[in-house]
């Protein structure tokens, strides 16, 4: 009896996730630096990424081909230029979470401006389409203390949380047909504690930008908390947030009870 030709994996093989292949994509410092830079959520040219990583354009092109083929980046052409960005919010959240687990590596501070930039980045920054840093963690913990978030089965909005969002004018319903987690958290790589992500985290970040609570600093990942934002967070969440380099974020005395839990599972 003749054998049928095989068109796929061997019948006795087991298909599983190739974690080593994914890890290999980020095991190179140049590729890792490019992915971390693209957490700002914008599209970059290959030339910009080469300059950022300090490598020749031809070297950058080779690294970017690997990241696109591995599914971490997507690319689009506009005329003669090729633009690259992270494949989506899930990819961004994975990279932010991996960064929070990575050992810290000392890098020299080259100037006072560099020191200020690092403090500002740790204080508030973009994580693709939502907020990260000290301010984001403080907001997440304040929402937990006020019972706006529940952690019994992973992060989820309570009824009070949904009402709080509606009062702000933020849609609290999952988008129809969306595969994205409605509420989830990222483990913040500078704070090593969770910050709000998912569709709700993105919607809240957009609201803060649209209402002048937060402003972007040029094309960097740095986000500035405005005086309007400080007043809004004090009124809405009882938070007292200081500028970068000042005392850590604190809460009003009535909000000083400990948080319930800080897991990161999507819900």
Secondary structure as the mmCIF struct_conf table of DSSP 4:
data_model
#
loop_
_struct_conf.conf_type_id
_struct_conf.id
_struct_conf.beg_label_comp_id
_struct_conf.beg_label_asym_id
_struct_conf.beg_label_seq_id
_struct_conf.end_label_comp_id
_struct_conf.end_label_asym_id
_struct_conf.end_label_seq_id
HELX_LH_PP_P HELX_LH_PP_P1 UNK A 2 UNK A 6
BEND BEND1 UNK A 8 UNK A 9
TURN_TY1_P TURN_TY1_P1 UNK A 11 UNK A 12
HELX_RH_AL_P HELX_RH_AL_P1 UNK A 19 UNK A 26
BEND BEND2 UNK A 27 UNK A 28
HELX_RH_AL_P HELX_RH_AL_P2 UNK A 29 UNK A 37
HELX_RH_3T_P HELX_RH_3T_P1 UNK A 38 UNK A 40
BEND BEND3 UNK A 42 UNK A 42
STRN STRN1 UNK A 44 UNK A 45
HELX_RH_AL_P HELX_RH_AL_P3 UNK A 46 UNK A 53
TURN_TY1_P TURN_TY1_P2 UNK A 54 UNK A 54
HELX_RH_AL_P HELX_RH_AL_P4 UNK A 57 UNK A 69
TURN_TY1_P TURN_TY1_P3 UNK A 70 UNK A 71
BEND BEND4 UNK A 72 UNK A 72
STRN STRN2 UNK A 73 UNK A 78
TURN_TY1_P TURN_TY1_P4 UNK A 79 UNK A 80
STRN STRN3 UNK A 81 UNK A 86
BEND BEND5 UNK A 87 UNK A 87
HELX_RH_AL_P HELX_RH_AL_P5 UNK A 89 UNK A 101
BEND BEND6 UNK A 102 UNK A 102
HELX_LH_PP_P HELX_LH_PP_P2 UNK A 103 UNK A 104
BEND BEND7 UNK A 111 UNK A 111
HELX_RH_AL_P HELX_RH_AL_P6 UNK A 112 UNK A 123
BEND BEND8 UNK A 124 UNK A 124
STRN STRN4 UNK A 125 UNK A 127
TURN_TY1_P TURN_TY1_P5 UNK A 128 UNK A 129
STRN STRN5 UNK A 130 UNK A 132
BEND BEND9 UNK A 133 UNK A 133
HELX_RH_AL_P HELX_RH_AL_P7 UNK A 134 UNK A 145
TURN_TY1_P TURN_TY1_P6 UNK A 146 UNK A 147
BEND BEND10 UNK A 148 UNK A 148
STRN STRN6 UNK A 149 UNK A 150
TURN_TY1_P TURN_TY1_P7 UNK A 152 UNK A 153
BEND BEND11 UNK A 154 UNK A 155
STRN STRN7 UNK A 156 UNK A 157
HELX_RH_AL_P HELX_RH_AL_P8 UNK A 159 UNK A 168
TURN_TY1_P TURN_TY1_P8 UNK A 169 UNK A 169
BEND BEND12 UNK A 173 UNK A 173
HELX_LH_PP_P HELX_LH_PP_P3 UNK A 174 UNK A 175
TURN_TY1_P TURN_TY1_P9 UNK A 176 UNK A 177
BEND BEND13 UNK A 180 UNK A 180
BEND BEND14 UNK A 182 UNK A 183
STRN STRN8 UNK A 184 UNK A 187
TURN_TY1_P TURN_TY1_P10 UNK A 189 UNK A 191
BEND BEND15 UNK A 192 UNK A 193
STRN STRN9 UNK A 194 UNK A 197
HELX_RH_AL_P HELX_RH_AL_P9 UNK A 198 UNK A 210
TURN_TY1_P TURN_TY1_P11 UNK A 211 UNK A 212
BEND BEND16 UNK A 213 UNK A 213
STRN STRN10 UNK A 214 UNK A 216
TURN_TY1_P TURN_TY1_P12 UNK A 218 UNK A 219
BEND BEND17 UNK A 220 UNK A 221
STRN STRN11 UNK A 222 UNK A 222
STRN STRN12 UNK A 223 UNK A 225
HELX_RH_AL_P HELX_RH_AL_P10 UNK A 227 UNK A 237
STRN STRN13 UNK A 239 UNK A 240
HELX_LH_PP_P HELX_LH_PP_P4 UNK A 242 UNK A 243
TURN_TY1_P TURN_TY1_P13 UNK A 244 UNK A 245
BEND BEND18 UNK A 246 UNK A 247
HELX_LH_PP_P HELX_LH_PP_P5 UNK A 248 UNK A 249
STRN STRN14 UNK A 250 UNK A 251
HELX_RH_3T_P HELX_RH_3T_P2 UNK A 253 UNK A 255
BEND BEND19 UNK A 257 UNK A 257
HELX_LH_PP_P HELX_LH_PP_P6 UNK A 258 UNK A 259
BEND BEND20 UNK A 260 UNK A 260
#
